[in-house]
Amino acid sequence: MQTLPPLELAGRLALAVGLAVFMGLAFEETYKTEQRSRPGGIRTFPMLAMCGATLYLIEPAYALAFIAGLVALAAWLHAYLRTAPAKPAPTFMIPASNLLAYVIGAIALMQPPWVAVALTVAAVLLLGTRERLHRLIHIVPRDELLTLGMFLILIGIILPLVPHQRVSSLTPLTPYGVWLAVVTICTLSYMSYLLQRYAPIKDAALLPAVLGGAYSSTATTVVLAKRLRDAKHVPADISAGIVAATAIMYIRLGIVVAVFDVNFALTLAPGLAALSALAAAMAIYEWRRPRARTVKTNLAVVPKNPLQIPTALIFAVLIVVFSVISAWVKGAFGESGILVLSAVVGLTDIDPFVLNIAQGGIAGMTVASLCAAVLIAASSNNLAKAAYAVGFGGAAARRPAVMLLALSLFGVIAAVIYVVYV
């Protein structure tokens, strides 16, 4: 450890003591209602932090003095736990809090200040939310824990293991890039899934439909169109929800592209922002329409689990397939062929195609032409959603279908502007 200047050393020691006091307050707030005293608190924790810092400063090369103090503290806490009365039962949070208070002093000296602050804040949150965290056992279903496990497998095990080098001359994509694309889509869908399942958003105006669009604007369109068909009246809320889901689709596409190519995303941003703003204006206009608002409707679209490993593998395969097809079309028909292909794939799922473009899966095209391809794919997808809306919602879905067709037309105009003027 380098010798710290006196002022910086004094500041770090003050930081350690202040953080220990903060943690001591949270500790006593949690355990002050119990009759028996607990080791630790607003006086003990600052003393432990100062002991940890002082012992570390005595011999920083191997931290032998600090380790000796840590062993002594652990022995004392062990003796306390052995002699503590059975009621109330001793908890591991008490020795853990004391040990953390001790090491905070050394951490404040060795690491950047944010490390000590982050550890202390995390400890305070864990202490102060004891009852809420215990209630999660009864709130969170076991299936959700498995879903979180799937998410960790996708990002923590599979992603680091896949190779970064190309494995085929048919596509410029690497396995790492393909799986990173899968992780990106899964992360966006998973965040939307959690918010829709557990956040109190059912009565939050258009927010449920917006989150549904972040998950899948097509699925949200189908679900809300079915509700339009079943409704006795024609609720403006549901029509607005269908268009709002598409408004968020443009933002979702921008985020996906930005993960892989920031310059591409910045060039594409004006077109996506304009279309998103136009869709949002349509949704707000429809939402404020006075007629057919007498019946309260539910816009929440609870999605299915987005983190199934087989589904992720299929999505990865689709990205590779679109990459191979795009390379062949580009070689055979040039840029015009890619624009036609984007219109075709937009009728299905545009995410694999857009991710392929964002990762450089189509070589030899200008950024403006790539932006046009994305906008044409999104416009084609809006055309498909308009058909879904009428197909599943009947005559009641004509208004949102017309708005989606208008967005499709404006998207094509934006694509033409990119090709001609950008």
Protein Blocks (a to p, Z undefined) as FASTA:
>chain_A
ZZddfklmmmmmmmmmmmmmmmmmmmmmmmmmpmbdceddjklmmmmmmmmmmmmmmmmm
nommmmmmmmmmmmmmmmmmmmpcfbdcddfklmmmmmmmmmmmmmmmmmcfklmmmmmm
mmmmmmmmmmmmmmmmmmmcfklmmmmmmmmmmmmmmmmmpcfbdfbfkbcbdfklmmmm
mmmmmmmmmmmmmmmmmpccklnojlmmmmmmmmommlmmmmmmmmmmmpmbdcfklmmm
mmmmmmmmmmmmmmmmmmmomklmmmmmmmmmmmmmmmmmmmmmmmmpmghplbccdfbd
cdddfkbfklmmmmmmmmmmmmmmmmmmmmmnommlmmmmmmmmmmmcfklmmmmmmnop
aghiafklmmmmmmmmmmmmmmmmmmmmmmmnommlmmmmmmmmmmmmmmmmmmmmmmmm
ZZ
